[in-house]
């Protein structure tokens, strides 16, 4: 066993204090092991203090050089919170606590294996002081239990997004991703040495890219049936919705175009002549419909959402770049696309369960999640997904620098949380109050370095794991190249020799 760190000096409930040997160093969040009568207890460091056996007055007189005292002791006391107990090969939450003078050890690689922190969607490595131990990740079945990534700008969220989605691609067709890129940086990895998803070995076979700058990313007006307006406009009222239904019954798939033409020619009275309705209701609905950007919403029956849905059902991850358009247009595209795909899963579960079983587990990555999950705004499709779509194997990864602006009911449904450096106190308070096992981690969250994080993934990981997130370019460098199972081809030299033989044979026979 490795050299011990010290011995337990005080135990209260799940809090353990121990004296740290001189000249030894620990870090906030570091995991330590306590050997106690056949049981191994594991605890996370949450606080530390340095003291001496002198009282305050004696310390002040000595500091001023006014008086020298006889022998006394200075010591460092460390506080740690228990989270796991291992006894006779069985690992579980602690049923008791250690004893006074039990020995404390640093965790080693064998302990890391015992914690079973590895998962199919690898995130990084376990941090233990200045070292990194075993792999840390979440399982595929954690996706429908919902996820969240939180941290201030520059804390490393983009790199963490790429790592998760890279493994989503690796596990195709069991998994697929729908990624909304608000800043246009995930494709080429502009902040990561120009290493993005386009550099993944399976990009050309397992990823489809859609951009607002391309013609194929369009939603035809004739595909917008009235029920889709609920997702297009979260503030649409019941009278406006009923009016849209009547107009659709009157004009069919071209209801938006024909209604807008009447409105432009004759105002609300022209629309009322076709479908009787209150003037205010007509104006409110038509103000929404007439402001749809014709570049994104042309008069056609084509919708890229149909292709996105088809891709995802075949295990192909879809990267949707919505940079370069207004915030309102971004909301339109994001909500329509997410609702189209997730509702396909829901309908399959309800009407064709065997087909649903064959669908890949879907993770929807939503950047700027606070803009869609703010409790002070109208509910969007993402609230519904977080609260009710678990059974359909659809999950969201809510990525945001402002967790305090996420609806608390939705936040409670995010069973996997990756918490990165957060300096704003309001956000740290929200995280520590609303996340199990983070009650004592306020200081630690503030002190995290770039690329460091705390991971909780219930029910598998029921404590805050200190993680060093893998660098995505490093993952690419170490990953094996893709194997597309193509048949072996002859070497170019052999082909060249065969061509020369054919040429000589033709010359000998007089064929040119």
VMD Tcl script that draws the C-alpha trace (Angstrom):
set ca {
  {0.00 0.00 0.00}
  {1.22 3.52 -0.82}
  {2.54 5.84 1.88}
  {-0.20 7.12 4.12}
  {-1.31 10.74 4.23}
  {-2.15 10.93 7.92}
  {-4.69 9.72 10.45}
  {-8.30 10.46 11.34}
  {-8.73 12.98 14.14}
  {-12.48 13.58 14.11}
  {-15.61 11.94 12.64}
  {-19.12 13.42 12.55}
  {-21.75 11.69 10.41}
  {-20.42 11.64 6.85}
  {-17.71 14.24 7.58}
  {-14.20 13.04 8.38}
  {-11.26 15.19 9.49}
  {-7.68 13.98 9.43}
  {-4.23 15.36 10.16}
  {-2.13 15.70 7.03}
  {1.54 14.78 7.34}
  {3.99 17.63 6.92}
  {5.31 18.34 3.43}
  {2.44 16.42 1.79}
  {-0.06 18.12 -0.50}
  {-3.65 17.43 -1.56}
  {-6.17 19.27 -3.72}
  {-9.81 20.19 -3.31}
  {-11.99 17.35 -4.57}
  {-9.22 14.77 -4.35}
  {-10.41 11.30 -3.36}
  {-8.75 9.60 -0.38}
  {-9.15 6.11 1.10}
  {-9.51 5.35 4.81}
  {-8.53 1.89 6.07}
  {-10.89 0.98 8.93}
  {-11.20 -2.53 10.43}
  {-11.67 -4.45 7.18}
  {-13.57 -1.70 5.40}
  {-12.22 0.87 2.98}
  {-14.02 4.21 3.08}
  {-13.66 6.67 0.20}
  {-14.07 10.40 0.75}
  {-13.63 13.66 -1.18}
  {-11.54 16.52 0.20}
  {-13.77 19.58 0.68}
  {-11.84 21.83 3.07}
  {-8.49 22.30 4.82}
  {-7.12 24.50 7.56}
  {-3.70 25.13 9.11}
  {-3.44 25.60 12.88}
  {-1.11 25.41 15.82}
  {-1.57 24.43 19.47}
  {-0.95 28.06 20.52}
  {-3.92 30.21 21.35}
  {-4.62 33.38 19.36}
  {-2.85 35.74 21.79}
  {0.28 33.62 21.84}
  {0.28 33.45 18.05}
  {0.10 37.24 17.77}
  {2.93 37.80 20.27}
  {5.12 35.28 18.47}
  {4.30 36.83 15.07}
  {5.34 40.27 16.36}
  {8.59 38.85 17.75}
  {7.67 39.94 21.28}
  {7.84 36.52 22.85}
  {9.16 33.07 22.05}
  {7.24 30.05 23.24}
  {8.38 26.60 24.15}
  {7.59 23.47 22.14}
  {4.27 23.55 20.29}
  {2.78 21.81 17.27}
  {1.60 23.21 13.97}
  {-0.62 21.02 11.86}
  {-2.87 20.90 8.83}
  {-6.35 19.47 9.26}
  {-8.26 18.27 6.19}
  {-12.02 17.75 5.93}
  {-13.46 15.11 3.60}
  {-16.98 13.84 2.88}
  {-17.65 10.09 2.77}
  {-19.35 8.76 -0.35}
  {-18.49 5.05 -0.67}
  {-17.61 2.00 1.39}
  {-15.93 -1.20 0.17}
  {-16.05 -4.34 2.29}
  {-15.38 -7.95 1.28}
  {-15.55 -7.01 -2.40}
  {-18.93 -5.29 -2.07}
  {-19.18 -1.60 -2.89}
  {-22.07 0.54 -1.62}
  {-22.94 3.82 0.06}
  {-21.46 4.03 3.58}
  {-23.51 2.33 6.29}
  {-21.29 3.69 9.07}
  {-18.09 5.74 9.33}
  {-14.36 5.30 10.18}
  {-12.78 5.41 13.63}
  {-10.43 7.81 15.35}
  {-6.78 7.26 14.28}
  {-7.70 5.20 11.21}
  {-5.05 5.61 8.49}
  {-5.73 7.72 5.40}
  {-4.17 6.86 2.02}
  {-4.15 8.47 -1.44}
  {-6.24 6.62 -4.00}
  {-4.34 4.53 -6.55}
  {-5.08 2.96 -9.94}
  {-6.53 -0.21 -8.37}
  {-8.96 1.87 -6.36}
  {-9.98 3.69 -9.54}
  {-10.86 0.36 -11.18}
  {-12.94 -0.62 -8.16}
  {-15.00 2.57 -8.49}
  {-16.09 1.47 -12.01}
  {-16.01 4.97 -13.49}
  {-15.35 3.96 -17.11}
  {-18.19 4.25 -19.66}
  {-18.83 3.89 -23.38}
  {-19.01 7.68 -23.76}
  {-15.56 8.50 -22.41}
  {-15.08 12.01 -21.04}
  {-11.59 11.96 -19.55}
  {-9.51 10.64 -16.68}
  {-9.88 10.63 -12.92}
  {-7.90 13.44 -11.27}
  {-6.03 12.61 -8.08}
  {-3.89 15.52 -6.99}
  {-1.47 16.22 -9.81}
  {-1.96 12.76 -11.37}
  {-4.59 11.21 -13.60}
  {-5.72 7.64 -13.04}
  {-8.30 5.51 -14.88}
  {-10.83 6.41 -17.57}
  {-14.06 8.21 -16.65}
  {-17.21 8.18 -18.77}
  {-20.94 7.57 -18.85}
  {-22.89 4.66 -20.27}
  {-25.21 4.87 -23.27}
  {-28.21 4.18 -21.04}
  {-27.44 7.49 -19.28}
  {-28.47 9.43 -22.40}
  {-32.26 9.22 -21.91}
  {-31.79 10.22 -18.27}
  {-30.71 13.61 -19.62}
  {-27.39 15.45 -19.34}
  {-26.08 18.94 -18.68}
  {-22.73 20.70 -19.14}
  {-22.16 23.88 -17.15}
  {-19.25 26.29 -16.99}
  {-18.26 29.84 -17.76}
  {-17.10 30.89 -21.21}
  {-13.63 29.48 -21.85}
  {-13.91 26.67 -19.29}
  {-13.75 23.92 -21.93}
  {-17.40 23.12 -22.69}
  {-16.84 22.96 -26.48}
  {-14.05 20.41 -26.04}
  {-16.30 18.34 -23.74}
  {-19.14 18.51 -26.31}
  {-16.81 17.20 -29.01}
  {-15.61 14.34 -26.80}
  {-19.14 13.17 -25.98}
  {-20.35 13.41 -29.57}
  {-17.21 11.75 -30.94}
  {-18.09 8.68 -28.87}
  {-21.73 8.95 -29.96}
  {-20.40 8.61 -33.53}
  {-18.08 5.76 -32.51}
  {-21.03 3.80 -31.09}
  {-23.25 4.17 -34.18}
  {-25.76 2.65 -34.94}
  {-26.51 2.11 -31.24}
  {-26.37 5.88 -30.78}
  {-26.90 9.00 -32.85}
  {-26.65 12.70 -32.11}
  {-28.51 15.84 -33.10}
  {-26.16 18.75 -32.45}
  {-27.17 22.41 -32.67}
  {-24.08 24.58 -33.16}
  {-24.87 28.23 -32.41}
  {-21.36 29.60 -32.95}
  {-20.34 27.55 -36.00}
  {-17.23 26.09 -34.38}
  {-17.91 22.38 -33.88}
  {-17.41 21.36 -37.52}
  {-13.87 22.69 -37.89}
  {-12.90 23.14 -34.22}
  {-11.71 26.72 -34.62}
  {-10.75 27.01 -30.95}
  {-9.09 23.58 -30.84}
  {-6.35 23.81 -33.41}
  {-8.82 23.43 -36.28}
  {-9.73 19.94 -35.11}
  {-13.49 19.47 -35.19}
  {-16.04 16.82 -36.05}
  {-14.98 17.02 -39.71}
  {-11.69 15.41 -38.62}
  {-13.39 12.38 -37.09}
  {-12.46 9.25 -39.09}
  {-16.15 8.35 -39.51}
  {-17.29 11.85 -40.48}
  {-18.03 11.04 -44.12}
  {-20.07 7.94 -43.30}
  {-21.63 8.68 -39.90}
  {-22.18 12.46 -39.85}
  {-24.43 14.74 -41.91}
  {-23.75 18.48 -41.86}
  {-26.46 21.10 -42.33}
  {-25.88 24.84 -42.47}
  {-28.15 27.86 -42.84}
  {-25.76 28.99 -45.58}
  {-26.71 25.99 -47.75}
  {-29.80 25.53 -49.89}
  {-30.56 22.08 -48.45}
  {-31.27 23.54 -44.99}
  {-34.76 24.80 -45.75}
  {-38.22 24.26 -44.26}
  {-40.94 24.60 -46.91}
  {-44.00 26.61 -45.92}
  {-46.22 23.85 -47.26}
  {-44.84 21.46 -44.63}
  {-45.89 23.74 -41.77}
  {-49.15 22.29 -40.60}
  {-50.94 24.20 -37.83}
  {-49.82 21.83 -35.04}
  {-46.20 22.69 -35.83}
  {-46.86 26.32 -34.94}
  {-46.86 25.26 -31.28}
  {-43.14 24.51 -31.62}
  {-42.41 27.38 -33.99}
  {-43.98 29.97 -31.67}
  {-44.07 29.12 -27.99}
  {-46.32 32.15 -27.32}
  {-49.06 31.26 -29.81}
  {-52.53 31.50 -28.23}
  {-55.44 29.09 -28.53}
  {-57.51 31.52 -30.69}
  {-54.54 31.95 -33.07}
  {-54.09 28.18 -33.24}
  {-57.77 27.59 -34.01}
  {-57.63 30.25 -36.74}
  {-54.62 28.48 -38.29}
  {-56.56 25.19 -38.30}
  {-59.50 26.80 -40.10}
  {-57.20 28.40 -42.68}
  {-55.47 25.07 -43.28}
  {-58.82 23.35 -43.85}
  {-59.78 26.14 -46.26}
  {-56.58 26.40 -48.33}
  {-54.78 23.09 -47.73}
  {-50.96 22.93 -47.70}
  {-50.70 26.40 -49.29}
  {-52.60 28.01 -46.43}
  {-49.72 30.23 -45.29}
  {-48.98 31.62 -48.76}
  {-52.61 32.30 -49.67}
  {-53.45 33.79 -46.29}
  {-50.43 36.10 -46.43}
  {-51.44 37.22 -49.95}
  {-54.93 38.12 -48.75}
  {-53.54 39.90 -45.72}
  {-51.13 42.00 -47.79}
  {-53.90 42.96 -50.25}
  {-56.83 43.60 -47.92}
  {-55.54 43.44 -44.35}
  {-57.38 41.51 -41.63}
  {-60.77 42.12 -43.27}
  {-59.64 40.17 -46.36}
  {-58.74 37.19 -44.20}
  {-61.98 37.50 -42.21}
  {-63.98 37.24 -45.44}
  {-62.58 33.74 -45.91}
  {-62.49 32.59 -42.30}
  {-64.43 34.71 -39.76}
  {-62.21 35.65 -36.82}
  {-61.48 38.50 -34.46}
  {-59.35 41.25 -36.02}
  {-56.79 41.13 -33.18}
  {-56.37 37.38 -33.58}
  {-55.85 37.72 -37.35}
  {-53.26 40.47 -36.92}
  {-51.37 38.55 -34.22}
  {-51.18 35.34 -36.28}
  {-50.28 37.07 -39.54}
  {-47.57 39.13 -37.87}
  {-45.90 35.83 -37.09}
  {-46.41 34.21 -40.49}
  {-45.42 37.21 -42.63}
  {-42.10 37.57 -40.81}
  {-40.84 34.08 -41.67}
  {-37.59 34.53 -43.61}
  {-38.19 33.28 -47.21}
  {-34.55 32.11 -47.40}
  {-35.22 29.56 -44.65}
  {-38.95 29.09 -45.27}
  {-39.52 29.04 -49.06}
  {-42.91 28.16 -50.62}
  {-42.27 24.44 -51.17}
  {-43.00 20.98 -49.77}
  {-39.34 20.20 -49.02}
  {-38.13 20.15 -45.41}
  {-34.60 19.27 -44.37}
  {-36.07 18.00 -41.08}
  {-37.34 14.93 -42.92}
  {-33.80 14.13 -44.04}
  {-32.43 14.77 -40.55}
  {-34.96 12.32 -39.13}
  {-34.03 9.71 -41.74}
  {-30.30 10.15 -41.03}
  {-30.73 9.78 -37.29}
  {-32.86 6.65 -37.56}
  {-29.97 5.07 -39.51}
  {-27.44 5.96 -36.81}
  {-26.06 9.05 -38.57}
  {-25.29 12.03 -36.33}
  {-26.56 15.38 -37.64}
  {-24.63 18.59 -37.03}
  {-26.88 21.62 -37.59}
  {-24.93 24.89 -37.87}
  {-27.32 27.78 -37.15}
  {-24.73 30.55 -36.93}
  {-25.21 33.61 -39.11}
  {-28.99 34.02 -38.61}
  {-31.00 36.00 -36.07}
  {-31.76 34.70 -32.58}
  {-35.44 34.37 -33.50}
  {-34.61 32.32 -36.61}
  {-32.28 30.13 -34.56}
  {-35.13 29.38 -32.17}
  {-37.42 28.52 -35.09}
  {-34.95 26.05 -36.63}
  {-33.91 24.46 -33.34}
  {-37.43 23.93 -31.98}
  {-38.88 22.67 -35.28}
  {-36.02 20.22 -35.86}
  {-35.95 18.87 -32.31}
  {-39.72 18.43 -32.22}
  {-39.77 16.72 -35.63}
  {-37.16 14.13 -34.67}
  {-38.30 13.52 -31.09}
  {-41.94 13.19 -32.14}
  {-40.87 10.52 -34.66}
  {-39.47 8.52 -31.73}
  {-42.65 9.09 -29.75}
  {-44.93 8.00 -32.62}
  {-42.77 4.93 -33.27}
  {-43.00 3.91 -29.61}
  {-46.77 4.30 -29.70}
  {-47.55 2.72 -33.07}
  {-44.69 0.38 -34.03}
  {-42.79 -0.77 -30.95}
  {-40.62 -3.24 -32.90}
  {-39.42 -0.45 -35.19}
  {-38.77 1.77 -32.17}
  {-36.56 -0.91 -30.58}
  {-34.26 -0.72 -33.60}
  {-33.81 3.06 -33.40}
  {-30.51 4.38 -32.04}
  {-30.52 6.08 -28.66}
  {-30.62 9.81 -29.44}
  {-28.71 12.62 -27.71}
  {-29.72 16.19 -28.62}
  {-26.93 18.66 -27.82}
  {-28.41 22.07 -27.10}
  {-26.01 24.97 -26.71}
  {-27.24 28.16 -25.00}
  {-29.75 25.91 -23.24}
  {-30.82 28.67 -20.83}
  {-32.46 30.47 -23.77}
  {-34.82 27.50 -24.26}
  {-35.27 26.36 -20.65}
  {-35.75 29.70 -18.88}
  {-38.67 29.43 -16.42}
  {-39.62 33.07 -17.05}
  {-40.36 32.34 -20.73}
  {-42.90 30.21 -22.55}
  {-42.17 26.48 -22.49}
  {-40.44 24.96 -25.51}
  {-40.19 21.40 -26.81}
  {-36.99 20.95 -24.78}
  {-38.85 21.17 -21.48}
  {-41.15 18.43 -22.71}
  {-38.21 16.27 -23.83}
  {-36.45 16.65 -20.46}
  {-39.60 15.87 -18.49}
  {-41.34 13.17 -20.54}
  {-39.19 11.70 -23.37}
  {-36.99 9.45 -21.24}
  {-39.02 6.36 -22.10}
  {-38.62 7.03 -25.84}
  {-34.76 6.90 -25.53}
  {-34.40 10.57 -26.41}
  {-32.13 12.67 -24.22}
  {-30.84 16.22 -24.23}
  {-27.44 17.58 -23.30}
  {-28.16 21.08 -21.97}
  {-24.98 23.12 -22.44}
  {-24.93 26.57 -20.85}
  {-22.72 29.02 -18.93}
  {-25.80 30.12 -16.91}
  {-27.26 27.12 -15.07}
  {-29.17 29.41 -12.71}
  {-31.41 30.37 -15.65}
  {-32.51 26.78 -16.28}
  {-35.96 25.77 -15.05}
  {-35.39 23.97 -11.70}
  {-37.90 21.24 -12.65}
  {-35.92 20.54 -15.82}
  {-32.57 20.80 -14.02}
  {-33.72 18.13 -11.57}
  {-34.22 15.72 -14.50}
  {-30.61 16.05 -15.68}
  {-29.19 12.95 -14.03}
  {-25.74 13.42 -15.59}
  {-24.03 16.73 -14.87}
  {-20.56 17.86 -15.95}
  {-19.68 20.96 -13.94}
  {-16.73 23.06 -15.08}
  {-15.15 26.28 -13.78}
  {-17.89 28.70 -12.70}
  {-16.99 32.07 -11.17}
  {-20.42 33.72 -10.94}
  {-21.66 33.09 -7.41}
  {-25.34 32.93 -8.41}
  {-24.55 30.03 -10.73}
  {-22.37 28.24 -8.17}
  {-25.09 28.59 -5.54}
  {-27.64 27.15 -7.95}
  {-25.39 24.21 -8.82}
  {-24.51 23.33 -5.22}
  {-28.10 23.73 -3.96}
  {-29.72 21.67 -6.71}
  {-27.14 18.93 -7.36}
  {-26.67 15.97 -5.01}
  {-23.11 15.46 -3.75}
  {-22.09 19.07 -4.55}
  {-23.23 20.57 -1.25}
  {-19.67 21.32 -0.13}
  {-18.09 22.04 -3.53}
  {-18.56 25.79 -3.96}
  {-14.85 26.56 -3.50}
  {-13.81 23.65 -5.69}
  {-16.04 24.74 -8.60}
  {-14.54 28.21 -8.45}
  {-10.98 26.85 -8.39}
  {-11.28 24.37 -11.28}
  {-8.74 24.85 -14.06}
  {-9.66 24.95 -17.76}
  {-10.53 21.43 -18.89}
  {-11.20 20.20 -15.36}
  {-14.68 19.21 -14.22}
  {-16.82 17.41 -11.67}
  {-18.98 14.59 -13.02}
  {-22.12 13.11 -11.49}
  {-24.07 10.48 -13.40}
  {-26.81 8.83 -11.40}
  {-27.53 6.05 -10.67}
  {-24.07 4.78 -11.68}
  {-21.87 7.56 -10.26}
  {-23.30 8.83 -6.99}
  {-20.57 11.26 -6.05}
  {-18.76 14.16 -7.67}
  {-15.88 12.66 -9.65}
  {-12.94 15.02 -10.31}
  {-12.23 14.67 -14.04}
  {-9.56 15.90 -16.41}
  {-11.48 16.12 -19.69}
  {-9.57 14.62 -22.60}
  {-8.35 17.07 -25.23}
  {-10.30 16.36 -28.42}
  {-7.26 16.80 -30.76}
  {-5.42 14.28 -28.58}
  {-8.32 11.86 -28.88}
  {-8.13 12.16 -32.68}
  {-4.39 11.57 -32.67}
  {-4.71 8.39 -30.61}
  {-7.80 7.01 -32.29}
  {-7.41 4.23 -34.84}
  {-8.33 5.09 -38.41}
  {-11.73 4.01 -39.64}
  {-12.22 0.55 -41.07}
  {-14.88 0.65 -43.80}
  {-14.60 -3.13 -44.51}
  {-13.60 -2.53 -48.12}
  {-12.06 -5.43 -50.07}
  {-8.30 -5.49 -50.39}
  {-6.98 -3.97 -53.62}
  {-3.76 -4.81 -55.43}
  {-0.81 -2.57 -54.96}
  {-0.31 0.11 -57.60}
  {2.95 -1.54 -58.64}
  {1.16 -4.80 -59.46}
  {-1.49 -2.96 -61.44}
  {1.19 -1.09 -63.34}
  {2.96 -4.36 -64.26}
  {-0.27 -5.90 -65.51}
  {-0.99 -2.84 -67.66}
  {2.51 -3.03 -69.18}
  {2.07 -6.74 -69.97}
  {-1.22 -6.01 -71.73}
  {0.41 -3.17 -73.67}
  {3.30 -5.39 -74.82}
  {0.88 -8.18 -75.81}
  {-1.13 -5.74 -77.89}
  {2.02 -4.40 -79.60}
  {3.16 -7.95 -80.44}
  {-0.20 -8.76 -81.97}
  {-0.27 -5.50 -83.95}
  {-3.13 -3.99 -81.99}
  {-2.83 -0.27 -81.32}
}
mol new
graphics top color blue
foreach p $ca { graphics top sphere $p radius 0.5 }
foreach p [lrange $ca 0 end-1] q [lrange $ca 1 end] { graphics top cylinder $p $q radius 0.2 }
display resetview
